[in-house]
Amino acid sequence: WAGAPPSQGRRMAPSCAAAAAAASAAAAASTAVIVMAIALHIDRKRRKQRLLEECRPWQPPAELLAACASLDELTDPSTPTTSGTTPSTRRSREGRARNGRGTMRRRPTWSTTQAARRTFLRDAPADALCIEANLWIRYRMWVDSHLTAVESSTRLFHQFVASLALGVHAEPSWNGSNTADLVACLARGGLLADTWQPPELALENWLQEALSLFNRRFRQAQNHVYEGLGYVEQGRWQGDYYFVQLADPQLGMLHCDASWGEEQT
């Protein structure tokens, strides 16, 4: 507007100044919005990180603690026998419990690691039984990424993992949330590895081993021997045993099925 008539220049100058002021205000507002968005993003990430680092207290289910206590009583040689119960029958019961559905059957005896985990769940102080959200989420995402999306397969794996971790029978009602609680608590307590490892790494490594065992649970027979049921473990039975006779004598066949008289008698 420098070349415009004086009267027109005087009219355009205020309008351009107003436009510049409006543009400056808009830029400031945009900057403020961007700064606010960045602040909200940072706060959201911090809150998410705090949530992942937080631990929530966990109380193991009563039936799980009862199963741990019952198994430890069976396998403890110092446990006094009750009336009518001998060490051989205790071993027989232990074998039946060990070979129950959903339990680990790869070893003839309970490992000390499983016993240590059961003791931890029973005797650890309340503040030690906590679940970190990141470990809980890591287990659920690991299962989703490594197992097929078949409900029965994942459900059986959850039960297998719980049985493998503690050596007890996992009830059919045991689900993924229960198992995630268990393994997250054990990982935080450093009970998933023989040597110290970060909980996340220990959980990953232990789950890989558990998946390998889960996939070959039906292929444990080698060299004509089923692992855990060979001569060394079962060559000489020390427990009680019974004979059951089942028979269908087919009496009518003696007379070429002439009548039903003898069977009915």
C-alpha positions in Angstrom: 0.0 0.0 0.0 3.0 2.3 -0.2 2.0 3.3 -3.7 -1.6 3.8 -2.8 -3.2 7.2 -2.3 -2.6 8.6 1.2 -6.2 8.2 2.2 -6.3 4.5 1.1 -2.9 3.8 2.8 -4.2 5.2 6.0 -7.2 2.9 5.8 -5.1 -0.3 4.9 -2.5 0.2 7.6 -4.7 -0.5 10.6 -6.3 -3.6 8.8 -2.8 -5.1 8.1 -1.7 -4.4 11.6 -4.9 -6.2 12.9 -4.2 -9.1 10.6 -0.6 -9.4 11.8 -1.8 -9.2 15.4 -4.4 -11.9 14.7 -1.8 -14.1 13.0 0.5 -13.7 16.0 -2.3 -14.6 18.4 -3.1 -17.6 16.3 0.5 -18.7 16.2 0.7 -18.3 20.0 -2.5 -20.3 20.4 -1.2 -23.0 18.2 2.1 -23.1 20.1 0.1 -23.3 23.3 -2.0 -26.2 22.0 1.1 -28.0 20.8 2.9 -27.5 24.2 -0.3 -28.7 26.0 -0.5 -31.8 23.7 3.1 -32.7 24.4 2.6 -32.2 28.1 -0.4 -34.5 28.1 1.5 -37.1 26.1 4.4 -37.0 28.5 2.0 -37.2 31.5 0.2 -40.1 29.9 3.4 -42.0 29.4 4.5 -41.3 32.9 1.2 -42.5 34.3 1.4 -45.6 32.2 4.9 -46.3 33.4 3.9 -45.8 37.0 1.0 -48.1 36.5 3.3 -50.8 35.0 5.7 -50.4 37.9 3.0 -50.5 40.6 2.4 -53.7 42.5 -0.9 -54.9 43.6 -1.2 -57.2 46.6 -2.2 -60.8 45.7 -3.7 -63.4 47.9 -3.3 -66.9 46.5 -6.6 -68.8 46.2 -7.4 -70.9 49.2 -7.7 -74.1 47.1 -4.3 -73.6 45.7 -2.7 -73.1 49.2 -4.6 -76.2 50.4 -3.2 -78.3 47.5 0.3 -77.1 48.2 0.0 -78.0 51.9 -1.5 -81.4 51.1 1.3 -82.2 48.6 4.0 -81.1 51.0 2.5 -83.3 53.7 2.6 -86.3 51.4 6.2 -85.7 50.3 7.6 -84.8 53.7 9.3 -87.9 55.2 9.1 -86.5 58.7 5.3 -86.2 58.5 3.8 -88.7 61.0 1.5 -91.3 59.6 -2.1 -91.5 60.6 -4.0 -94.6 61.5 -4.0 -97.0 58.6 -1.6 -95.0 56.5 1.9 -96.3 55.8 4.7 -94.7 53.9 4.0 -97.0 51.0 0.4 -95.8 50.7 1.6 -92.3 50.9 3.9 -92.9 48.0 0.9 -94.5 46.2 -1.2 -91.5 46.8 1.6 -89.2 45.7 1.9 -91.2 42.5 -1.8 -90.8 41.9 -1.7 -87.1 42.5 1.4 -86.7 40.3 -0.2 -88.5 37.4 -3.5 -86.6 37.7 -4.9 -84.8 34.7 -3.3 -81.4 34.1 -0.3 -82.0 36.3 3.3 -82.4 35.3 4.3 -86.0 34.8 7.9 -85.7 33.5 9.7 -86.6 36.7 9.2 -89.3 39.2 10.0 -87.1 42.2 9.1 -83.5 43.0 11.8 -80.9 42.3 13.2 -78.8 45.1 12.3 -75.7 43.0 8.6 -76.6 43.0 8.8 -77.1 46.8 10.5 -73.7 47.3 7.7 -72.0 45.3 5.0 -73.7 47.4 6.8 -72.7 50.5 7.0 -69.1 49.2 3.3 -68.9 48.6 2.4 -70.3 52.0 5.0 -68.5 54.2 6.0 -65.3 52.4 4.9 -62.0 54.1 2.0 -60.2 52.6 4.1 -57.4 51.1 6.1 -60.0 49.1 3.1 -61.5 47.4 2.6 -58.7 44.9 2.0 -58.6 41.2 3.7 -56.2 38.8 1.3 -55.1 36.0 4.1 -55.4 33.4 4.8 -59.0 34.3 1.1 -59.8 34.3 0.6 -58.2 30.9 3.8 -59.8 29.5 2.5 -63.3 30.3 -0.9 -62.7 28.7 0.7 -61.2 25.6 3.3 -64.0 25.4 0.6 -66.7 25.4 -1.4 -64.8 22.8 1.7 -64.6 20.5 3.0 -68.2 21.0 -0.2 -70.3 21.1 -2.8 -70.8 18.5 -6.1 -68.9 19.0 -7.9 -72.1 20.2 -9.6 -71.6 23.5 -9.1 -75.2 24.6 -5.4 -75.1 23.8 -4.7 -71.8 25.8 -6.9 -73.0 28.7 -4.9 -76.3 28.9 -1.6 -74.3 28.7 -2.7 -72.1 31.6 -3.5 -75.1 33.7 -0.2 -76.8 32.6 1.9 -73.8 33.6 0.3 -73.6 37.0 0.9 -77.3 37.6 4.4 -77.1 36.3 5.3 -74.2 38.5 4.0 -75.8 41.7 3.7 -79.5 41.0 0.1 -79.5 42.1 -3.1 -80.4 40.3 -4.6 -77.3 38.5 -8.4 -77.4 38.6 -10.3 -77.1 35.3 -11.6 -73.8 36.5 -8.1 -72.4 36.6 -7.9 -69.7 33.9 -5.4 -67.3 32.3 -5.9 -64.6 34.9 -5.1 -67.0 37.7 -2.0 -68.2 36.0 -0.8 -64.7 35.1 -1.2 -63.8 38.8 0.9 -66.8 39.9 3.8 -66.5 37.4 4.0 -62.7 37.8 4.3 -63.1 41.6 6.9 -65.9 41.2 8.9 -63.9 38.6 8.9 -60.9 40.9 10.1 -63.1 43.8 13.0 -64.5 41.7 11.6 -68.1 41.7 11.5 -68.8 38.0 15.2 -69.1 37.5 18.0 -71.0 39.3 20.3 -67.9 39.1 19.3 -64.3 39.4 17.9 -62.8 36.2 15.7 -59.8 35.6 12.1 -60.8 36.2 11.1 -60.1 32.6 13.9 -62.3 31.2 13.3 -65.0 33.7 9.7 -65.1 32.8 10.4 -65.3 29.1 13.0 -68.1 29.5 10.8 -70.1 31.8 7.7 -69.8 29.5 9.8 -71.0 26.6 10.8 -74.1 28.6 7.2 -74.6 29.7 5.9 -74.4 26.1 8.5 -77.0 25.0 7.3 -79.4 27.7 3.7 -78.7 26.9 4.2 -79.5 23.2 5.9 -82.8 23.9 3.6 -83.9 26.8 2.3 -86.7 24.6 5.7 -87.8 23.3 7.5 -88.9 26.4 8.0 -92.5 25.4 11.6 -93.2 24.2 13.4 -96.5 23.6 10.2 -98.4 24.5 10.1 -96.7 28.0 7.7 -94.0 29.2 9.7 -91.5 31.2 9.0 -91.8 34.9 7.4 -95.3 34.5 10.6 -97.3 33.8 12.0 -100.2 35.8 14.0 -98.0 38.1 10.9 -96.1 39.2 8.2 -98.8 39.0 10.2 -102.1 38.8 9.2 -103.0 42.3 5.9 -101.8 43.6 5.9 -100.9 47.3 2.3 -99.7 47.7 -1.0 -101.4 48.0 -2.5 -103.1 45.0 -5.9 -104.8 44.2 -7.1 -107.2 41.7 -10.3 -106.5 39.8 -12.0 -109.2 37.7 -14.4 -108.2 35.0 -16.1 -111.0 33.1 -18.9 -111.6 30.7 -19.2 -115.4 30.6 -21.8 -115.6 27.9 -23.6 -118.6 29.4 -26.1 -118.9 26.6 -23.3 -119.8 24.1 -22.9 -123.1 25.8 -26.1 -124.3 24.1 -25.8 -122.3 20.9 -28.0 -119.5 22.2 -31.0 -121.9 22.6 -32.6 -119.7 25.3 -32.1 -116.9 27.8 -32.9 -119.1 30.7 -29.5 -119.5 32.2 -28.6 -115.8 31.9 -31.9 -114.7 33.5 -31.4 -117.2 36.3 
